[in-house]
C-alpha cells in the first residue's frame, strides 16, 4: 500500500474523520476516496496537494516517503553488463 494512503488512513482514524467528511472537504466523491483508501485507485499528487492544503494532512510529495534516517534502506551498487 502507498505510504501516503496509510498516512491518510492514520490521520482519519486519529482525527475521527470518515470518508464522507474527507470527500466533502476536498471536493471529491465518497466513492473516489473509498477507492483510494482500499487501493483500487492511486492517490494522485493533485489529491495529495488538496489534502495538505485543505485539511493540513502532512503527506509527503510523491516519491518522497516520510522516513527517518534509521528507516532508509541501504543503498547498494548495481553492476551493469554491457554486451
N, C-alpha and C positions, 0 to 999 in steps of 0.2 A: 504494500500500500504506500502511496505517496506520503512522504513525511509531512507535507503541508496539510493533507487531508486529516492525518492523525492529530496534528496541532489544532485544526478546526474542530474536530470531534472533542478533543480535550477541553478546548475553550468553551464549547457549547455546554458540556457537562458541568464545568466549573461555574459558569455563569447561569446555569439552569435555563438555557435558551433552547427552544425547539426549532425544528426545520422550518415551520411556517413563519416564525418570528424572523429568523435569519433571512429567509427568502424575501419577505416584505421589505426589510431594511435595505437590502442590496438590489431590489428591483428584479428579482428572478422568481420563477415559479417554485412551489414546494417540490414538485416532481424533479425539476432540474437539480436542486440542492440535494435531494434524496439520492439521485443517480450518482452524484459526485461522492457523497458520503459512503455509498455502497460499492464504489469502484467501477461503476458502469460507464462513467464519463470522467475525463481528466479535469482536474482543477486548473483552469486556464489562468494565464497571467493577468488578463483583464479582471476576472473574478477575484483573484488574489489582491489586486490593487484596490478593488471596491471593498473587500473585506477589511483591508488595512485602513483605508480612508474613512469608511462609514461606520465601522464597528471598533476600530482600534486593535484588531486581532494581529498580533505580531508574527505574520507569516514571512518567511524568507523569500527572496526572489527565486524564480525557477532555476534549479541547478545549484543553488546555494543553500545547502542543508544547514540547519541550526545545530552545529556540532561544536563541542568543546575540543581543545587540543587532545585530550585523552581519548576521545571517541573517534578521531580521524583515523582512517585506515592507513596502514603503512604503504608507502609508495615503493613500487618495485620497478626495476628497469626491465624493459622488454627488448628482446633482440629480434631484429627483422632479418628474414632471409631474403636475399636478392638472387634472382635466377640469372 
